[in-house]
Amino acid sequence: MKLTKDRHVVVGADFAGMALKDAVKAHLIEKGWQVEDLTPTTDQSDMYHRVGFSLGAQIAEHKYEKALAFCGSGMGIHIAASKCPHVHAAVCETVPSALRAATANNSNLLAMGAFFTAPRLGCAMADAFLEHSLGEGYEHWGGFYEYHEIGYDECENFDYAAYRANDFRVVDPREAHLETEPKGLAF
């Protein structure tokens, strides 16, 4: 698997996300990232959902740890990628939300919407997402990592049939004590 700690990422876009993808890709390459682009030109791109499936497959098949997806809103490509096993996709429009997707939700695919995200903002969001991982920046908040790890694990292993059979409750839920939020924490 190609890991973010080794500065590897896979990207893809539909026609609407192409310009934003190209800007973010250039930024990452300038910073020393190895970027595999599944859609290097508009002619080689596909409909948003098919690009989402393709990016999601890179994670599901354990080829890449993280991916960046681009379409008009970020929504459609995110929905499609989320259909692939092991994909925990987030749509973000701010740097803090991209950071939180990595540090609290352990997301492995960040989707951005080119209709709403300027190139410099997209670059900053990619940096925040790719350069952080679960729990980073929250070490002083007791129980933060454990609380969010349970959320990730329960999503990763979710079985709807078992959930339904258990009267729409998680089967064998784990618990974590999340201490009081530290003062001065902005998000």
C-alpha positions as CSV (number, residue, x, y, z in Angstrom):
1,M,0.0,0.0,0.0
2,K,1.3,3.5,-0.8
3,L,1.1,5.5,2.3
4,T,0.8,9.2,3.1
5,K,3.7,9.1,5.4
6,D,5.8,8.3,2.3
7,R,4.0,11.2,0.5
8,H,1.9,9.1,-1.9
9,V,-1.7,9.9,-2.9
10,V,-4.1,9.1,-5.7
11,V,-6.4,11.7,-7.3
12,G,-9.2,11.9,-9.8
13,A,-11.8,14.3,-11.1
14,D,-14.8,14.6,-13.5
15,F,-14.9,17.4,-16.0
16,A,-16.2,19.9,-13.4
17,G,-13.5,19.2,-10.9
18,M,-10.6,19.0,-13.4
19,A,-9.2,22.5,-12.9
20,L,-9.2,22.3,-9.1
21,K,-7.6,18.8,-9.2
22,D,-4.9,20.1,-11.5
23,A,-4.1,23.0,-9.1
24,V,-4.0,20.7,-6.1
25,K,-1.9,18.1,-7.9
26,A,0.7,20.7,-9.0
27,H,0.8,22.0,-5.4
28,L,1.4,18.5,-4.0
29,I,4.1,17.7,-6.6
30,E,5.9,20.9,-5.8
31,K,5.9,19.8,-2.1
32,G,7.4,16.5,-3.0
33,W,4.3,14.2,-3.2
34,Q,4.1,11.3,-5.6
35,V,0.6,11.8,-7.2
36,E,-1.1,9.2,-9.2
37,D,-3.7,10.9,-11.4
38,L,-6.4,8.5,-12.6
39,T,-7.9,11.3,-14.8
40,P,-4.9,13.3,-16.2
41,T,-7.0,15.0,-18.9
42,T,-10.7,15.8,-19.4
43,D,-10.7,13.3,-22.3
44,Q,-9.5,10.6,-19.9
45,S,-12.0,11.5,-17.3
46,D,-15.4,9.9,-16.8
47,M,-18.8,10.7,-15.2
48,Y,-18.4,11.8,-11.5
49,H,-19.7,8.5,-10.0
50,R,-17.4,6.4,-12.1
51,V,-14.4,8.4,-11.1
52,G,-15.6,8.0,-7.5
53,F,-15.8,4.2,-7.9
54,S,-12.3,4.2,-9.4
55,L,-10.8,6.2,-6.5
56,G,-12.7,4.2,-4.0
57,A,-11.3,1.0,-5.5
58,Q,-7.7,2.2,-5.0
59,I,-8.5,2.3,-1.2
60,A,-10.6,-0.9,-1.2
61,E,-7.8,-2.8,-3.0
62,H,-5.2,-1.4,-0.5
63,K,-3.3,0.3,-3.2
64,Y,-3.4,3.8,-1.5
65,E,-4.0,4.9,2.0
66,K,-5.7,8.2,1.0
67,A,-7.3,9.7,-2.0
68,L,-8.5,13.1,-3.2
69,A,-11.6,13.4,-5.3
70,F,-12.9,16.4,-7.3
71,C,-16.2,17.1,-9.0
72,G,-18.6,20.1,-9.1
73,S,-20.0,19.9,-5.6
74,G,-17.8,17.1,-4.1
75,M,-21.1,15.3,-3.2
76,G,-21.6,12.9,-6.1
77,I,-18.1,11.7,-6.2
78,H,-18.1,11.2,-2.5
79,I,-21.3,9.2,-2.6
80,A,-19.9,6.9,-5.3
81,A,-16.5,6.4,-3.6
82,S,-18.3,5.5,-0.4
83,K,-19.9,2.5,-2.1
84,C,-16.5,0.8,-2.1
85,P,-15.5,-1.2,1.0
86,H,-13.2,0.5,3.5
87,V,-13.8,4.0,2.1
88,H,-14.5,6.6,4.7
89,A,-15.1,9.7,2.5
90,A,-15.6,13.3,3.6
91,V,-16.8,16.3,1.6
92,C,-15.2,19.4,2.9
93,E,-15.3,23.1,2.0
94,T,-12.9,24.5,4.7
95,V,-9.5,23.8,6.0
96,P,-10.8,23.1,9.6
97,S,-13.3,20.5,8.2
98,A,-10.6,18.8,6.1
99,L,-8.3,18.7,9.2
100,R,-11.1,17.3,11.3
101,A,-12.0,14.7,8.7
102,A,-8.5,13.3,9.1
103,T,-8.0,13.8,12.9
104,A,-11.5,12.9,14.2
105,N,-13.1,10.8,11.6
106,N,-10.1,9.0,10.2
107,S,-11.4,9.7,6.6
108,N,-9.3,8.2,3.8
109,L,-10.9,10.1,0.9
110,L,-11.4,13.8,0.7
111,A,-13.9,15.1,-1.8
112,M,-13.9,18.8,-2.9
113,G,-16.3,20.7,-5.0
114,A,-14.8,23.0,-7.7
115,F,-17.9,25.1,-7.8
116,F,-17.3,26.2,-4.2
117,T,-13.6,25.8,-3.6
118,A,-10.9,28.2,-4.9
119,P,-7.6,26.6,-5.9
120,R,-5.5,28.0,-2.9
121,L,-8.2,26.8,-0.5
122,G,-8.2,23.4,-2.1
123,C,-4.4,23.2,-1.7
124,A,-4.6,24.1,2.0
125,M,-7.4,21.6,2.5
126,A,-5.3,18.8,0.8
127,D,-2.4,19.7,3.1
128,A,-4.5,19.6,6.2
129,F,-6.1,16.3,5.2
130,L,-3.0,14.5,4.0
131,E,-0.5,15.7,6.7
132,H,-2.6,14.6,9.7
133,S,-4.1,11.4,11.0
134,L,-6.5,10.1,13.7
135,G,-6.1,11.8,17.0
136,E,-3.4,14.3,16.0
137,G,-3.7,17.6,17.8
138,Y,-6.0,16.2,20.4
139,E,-3.6,14.3,22.6
140,H,-4.4,16.5,25.6
141,W,-8.1,15.6,25.4
142,G,-8.5,12.4,27.4
143,G,-10.5,9.7,25.5
144,F,-10.6,11.6,22.2
145,Y,-8.6,9.0,20.2
146,E,-10.5,6.0,21.7
147,Y,-13.9,7.7,21.2
148,H,-13.3,8.4,17.6
149,E,-11.5,5.0,17.0
150,I,-14.8,3.3,18.1
151,G,-16.7,5.4,15.6
152,Y,-14.3,4.5,12.8
153,D,-14.4,0.8,13.7
154,E,-18.1,0.6,14.0
155,C,-18.5,2.2,10.6
156,E,-15.9,0.0,9.1
157,N,-17.5,-3.1,10.4
158,F,-21.2,-2.1,10.1
159,D,-23.6,-4.9,9.3
160,Y,-27.0,-3.5,8.5
161,A,-28.7,-6.9,8.8
162,A,-27.3,-7.4,12.3
163,Y,-28.2,-3.8,13.2
164,R,-31.8,-4.3,12.0
165,A,-32.1,-7.7,13.8
166,N,-30.8,-6.0,17.0
167,D,-33.8,-3.5,16.9
168,F,-31.7,-0.9,15.1
169,R,-29.0,-0.7,17.7
170,V,-25.3,-1.5,17.3
171,V,-24.5,-5.1,18.2
172,D,-21.9,-5.3,21.1
173,P,-21.1,-1.6,21.2
174,R,-17.8,-0.6,22.7
175,E,-17.6,2.5,25.0
176,A,-15.0,5.1,25.6
177,H,-15.0,7.9,28.2
178,L,-14.6,11.2,26.5
179,E,-13.3,13.7,29.0
180,T,-14.5,17.3,29.1
181,E,-13.4,19.3,26.1
182,P,-10.3,21.2,27.0
183,K,-10.7,25.0,27.3
184,G,-9.5,27.0,24.3
185,L,-10.1,24.4,21.7
186,A,-11.5,26.1,18.6
187,F,-12.7,23.0,16.8
